[in-house]
């Protein structure tokens, strides 16, 4: 379990009993996806982390939403309109929050960006690729062995990332094109299709 995580979370989630209240008490960043409204609270949180040099993990789910066929089609259409590469297994990333993180922490005690790609395998007949268990199932029944998970982690030094907003956004989109290719390998052969070392575990705690 990571210590002192600060998530970007949709503002409406703070009203969820227990979960939302706990996130509020932990100092998570509730955002409305309106930069003019969100910027001040994000900057205040980042300023506090930097001034105190607090060890922290800033969790930014840059796709901004769960993957669905409808959202994927919308992202593909938008990508083609803008001249970006259209992806099949991931959504087009939202770059504003990520760009702010990079700028704010570039010369701080926070030194790296960790890029996580998470894939799900549902071992039942005719299950679609990357079908995640729903929240009810996660909290009510064991997932193993019906579900398998693969987590791919890469680390990038913040100092090696581009300096201007447009270049950082392009860098992030390139990483998602790579994620899409990686996910396609998992779709065709699961971890047997990968050309990177894989550490297997036989159960999920």
C-alpha positions in Angstrom: 0.0 0.0 0.0 1.4 3.4 -1.0 1.6 6.0 1.7 0.4 9.6 1.4 -1.4 9.3 -1.9 -3.1 12.4 -3.4 -5.6 11.6 -6.1 -7.4 13.7 -8.7 -11.0 12.8 -8.0 -14.3 13.9 -9.6 -15.9 16.5 -7.3 -19.2 14.6 -7.0 -17.4 11.6 -5.3 -16.9 13.6 -2.2 -20.6 13.1 -1.3 -20.3 9.3 -1.3 -20.8 8.0 2.3 -17.5 6.8 3.9 -15.5 6.6 0.6 -15.9 10.3 -0.3 -15.6 11.5 3.3 -12.4 9.6 3.7 -11.0 11.0 0.5 -11.9 14.5 1.7 -10.2 14.0 5.1 -7.1 12.6 3.3 -6.7 15.8 1.3 -7.6 14.4 -2.2 -8.0 17.0 -5.0 -11.7 17.1 -6.0 -11.9 18.6 -9.5 -14.8 19.7 -11.7 -12.9 19.4 -15.0 -13.1 23.2 -15.2 -9.6 24.5 -15.1 -10.6 28.0 -13.8 -12.3 26.4 -10.9 -9.8 23.7 -10.2 -6.5 25.5 -10.6 -6.4 27.3 -7.2 -7.1 24.2 -5.1 -4.6 22.1 -7.1 -1.9 24.8 -6.7 -2.6 25.0 -3.0 -2.2 21.3 -2.5 1.0 21.2 -4.6 2.5 24.2 -2.8 1.9 22.6 0.6 3.6 19.4 -0.6 6.6 21.3 -2.0 7.0 23.6 1.0 7.0 20.7 3.5 8.8 18.4 1.1 6.3 15.8 2.0 6.9 12.4 0.4 3.8 11.9 -1.7 2.3 10.0 -4.6 0.2 12.2 -6.9 -2.3 9.8 -8.6 -3.6 11.2 -11.9 -5.9 9.0 -14.0 -5.4 11.0 -17.1 -8.1 9.2 -19.2 -10.6 10.8 -16.8 -13.2 8.0 -17.1 -13.8 4.3 -17.3 -13.3 2.8 -20.8 -16.5 2.1 -22.7 -17.1 1.5 -26.4 -19.0 4.7 -26.7 -16.3 6.8 -25.0 -13.7 5.0 -27.1 -15.5 6.0 -30.4 -15.8 9.6 -29.2 -12.1 9.7 -28.4 -11.1 8.2 -31.8 -13.2 10.7 -33.7 -11.7 13.6 -31.7 -8.2 12.2 -32.2 -8.7 12.0 -36.0 -10.1 15.5 -36.0 -7.0 16.8 -34.3 -4.5 14.7 -36.2 -3.6 12.5 -33.3 -3.2 8.7 -33.4 -6.5 7.0 -32.7 -6.2 4.2 -30.1 -8.4 1.0 -29.7 -7.9 0.0 -26.1 -7.3 3.2 -24.2 -8.9 6.7 -24.2 -7.3 9.9 -25.3 -5.5 11.3 -22.3 -6.5 14.7 -20.8 -3.2 16.6 -20.7 -3.9 19.8 -18.6 -3.6 18.2 -15.1 -0.6 16.2 -16.1 1.2 19.2 -17.6 0.6 21.1 -14.4 2.0 18.3 -12.3 5.2 18.2 -14.4 5.7 22.0 -14.2 5.0 22.2 -10.5 7.3 19.4 -9.4 10.1 19.7 -12.0 12.5 21.3 -9.5 11.2 19.8 -6.3 11.8 16.7 -4.2 9.4 14.8 -6.5 11.7 13.4 -9.2 9.8 10.8 -11.3 6.7 10.0 -13.2 5.5 6.4 -12.8 3.4 5.2 -15.8 1.1 2.3 -14.9 -0.8 0.2 -17.4 -3.4 -2.1 -15.9 -5.1 -4.9 -17.8 -7.8 -7.4 -16.8 -8.5 -10.9 -17.9 -11.9 -12.4 -17.1 -11.6 -16.2 -17.4 -15.2 -17.0 -18.4 -16.5 -17.9 -21.8 -17.0 -15.1 -24.3 -15.8 -12.4 -21.8 -14.6 -9.3 -23.7 -10.9 -8.3 -23.4 -10.0 -6.1 -20.4 -13.4 -6.5 -18.7 -12.9 -5.2 -15.2 -14.9 -6.4 -12.2 -17.5 -4.0 -11.0 -17.3 -2.3 -7.6 -19.8 -4.6 -6.0 -17.9 -7.7 -7.1 -14.6 -6.2 -5.8 -16.0 -5.8 -2.3 -18.2 -8.9 -2.0 -16.3 -11.9 -3.4 -12.8 -13.2 -4.1 -11.6 -12.3 -7.6 -9.0 -15.1 -8.0 -9.0 -17.3 -10.0 -11.8 -15.9 -12.2 -9.9 -12.7 -12.8 -6.3 -12.1 -13.7 -4.6 -8.8 -13.6 -1.4 -7.5 -15.3 0.3 -4.3 -14.2 3.0 -2.8 -16.3 5.1 -0.1 -14.7 7.6 2.4 -16.3 9.5 5.2 -14.6 10.5 8.5 -16.2 12.6 11.3 -14.7 10.7 14.5 -14.6 13.9 16.4 -15.7 13.9 14.3 -19.0 10.4 15.4 -19.9 9.7 18.3 -22.4 9.5 21.8 -21.1 6.5 23.4 -22.8 2.8 22.6 -22.5 2.4 21.4 -26.1 5.4 19.1 -26.0 4.4 17.6 -22.7 0.9 16.9 -24.1 2.4 15.3 -27.2 4.8 13.2 -24.9 1.8 12.0 -22.9 -0.2 11.0 -26.0 2.8 9.1 -27.4 2.9 7.1 -24.2 -0.8 6.2 -24.7 -0.1 5.0 -28.2 2.5 2.7 -26.7 0.0 1.6 -24.1 -2.5 0.8 -26.8 0.1 -1.4 -28.6 1.0 -3.1 -25.3 -2.7 -3.8 -24.6 -3.1 -5.3 -28.1 -0.4 -7.8 -27.3 -2.1 -8.7 -24.1 -5.4 -9.1 -26.0 -3.8 -11.6 -28.5 -1.7 -13.7 -26.1 -2.0 -12.3 -22.6 1.4 -12.2 -20.9 2.8 -14.9 -23.1 2.8 -12.3 -26.0 4.9 -9.8 -24.1 8.6 -9.2 -24.8 9.3 -7.8 -21.3 10.0 -9.8 -18.0 6.8 -10.8 -16.2 6.6 -11.6 -12.5 3.7 -13.9 -11.8 1.7 -14.3 -8.6 -0.7 -17.1 -8.0 -3.3 -15.3 -5.9 -4.7 -11.9 -5.1 -4.8 -10.9 -1.4 
